[in-house]
Amino acid sequence: MCTAYFVTMIFFWYSFSSCGTHFSSFFDFAIWCKCRATVKSLTFSSSVTSRMVLHRSASTMALNWLSSIVKGHPHLQSSRLCYEIFEANVELSSILAEYGSLHLEFVYLSHVLKSPLFKKKVTKIRDVLDKAEKIQGLYPNFINADTGKWTLAYHMSLGALGDSFYEYLIKSWIQSGKKDEQARKMYWDASEAIRKHMVFKSKSGLTYIAELHSGTPDHKMGHLACFCVGMFSLQAVYEKTEEKKVGILIYCLLYLPPYFNFNFLNFSGFLPFQYFSRHGENGYILRPEVIEGFFYLWRLTGKSIYQEWVWDALTAIEKHCKVEGGYAGLHNVYDPTKGFDDVQQSFFLAETLKYGYLTFTDASIISLDEWVFNTEAHPLPIIN
């Protein structure tokens, strides 16, 4: 714990020294990412060490974070970024996966600091989304922070821009000791809409979750969307009837890319960045989502096949991604000779290897009955 504490404090100091003690604007995407990750890391460290210095550090960072938020009508400007970065004709918007992925950390901060401020802020965000008119029961990825209305580009996705919002709904309910009825209802309604409007089957028989643009399917499923295996696994545990439990678990298995049959999928044993796509995006950047899904299935079912799949994945990473200075992503999983991207992503250590390790520990180690993982795989205690 001392090592983790020391590293976390260095990261905290670095973020403060480089950003200043008052962050001037969240329009700066780099500053946003750095502050968001630091608050989450500090919150995690404080939860496992019970050190008040980390409680205070996380609180200070979060307060500076809140002070930099421009006050908009729907209280959603914590992540107000110019979507022109991605698509020039879309208005300034806040992104669902950013402002919708704060609840676990801020609720925990309010709990340990006995201050309602942090929970109040994220509850306002949740209330706005709960009252907003849904598009086919789903939440578009972009919302106008001044009006609280969805932007004209109704883009729905369980991949980038939308993923962790849905994950945080069910995990917030679990974190609350299953008392957060608003989170429970929002999640179960959204889950039904996802399975009704976003699930498709390819000509070769692969089941996948597509993205939607104003109701029109965009037939691709990125690696990020594979987190839904873990999300639906958690849902299955809490379904009230055996029929529903089995039905949701079947969905989990349908989304597991075949081999999970690694041999069928590609040469190297990896999932491409796009699991199902027309665009030939064949890279792998050490992402954790597939292993994360196996971890949940192992913990929740006890079936050793999921440990075997994780072992196969880790073996493939060791064989094809290890380089002199660490591990790097592949440009093309079908042909590893295409080379590496020369980057060891931070989430490789924080998530990919963590979920891999926990798949081979006793289930009492960070038990899912006592802890809930945030979107960066940091465990936070369930509040009873």
Protein Blocks (a to p, Z undefined) as FASTA:
>chain_A
ZZmmmmmmmmmmmmmmmnopadfbfklmklmmmmmmmmmmmmmmmmmnopaklmmmmmmm
mmmmmmmpccdfkopammgccfklmomkbccdddfklmmmmmmmmmmmmmmnopaklmmm
mmmmmmmmmmpcceehiacfbdcfklopacfblcddfbehklmmmmmmmmmmmmnoopam
mlmmmmmmmmmmmmmmmgccdfkopacddddeehiacddddfklmmmmmmmmmmmmmpcb
fklmmmmmmmmmmmmcghiamklmpmnopacfblbacklpabdehiaklmmmmmmmmmmn
opaklmmmmmmmmmmmmmmmpcfklcaddfblklmmnopehiacfklmmmmmmmmmmmmm
cfkgopaklbccdfkopacdddZZ
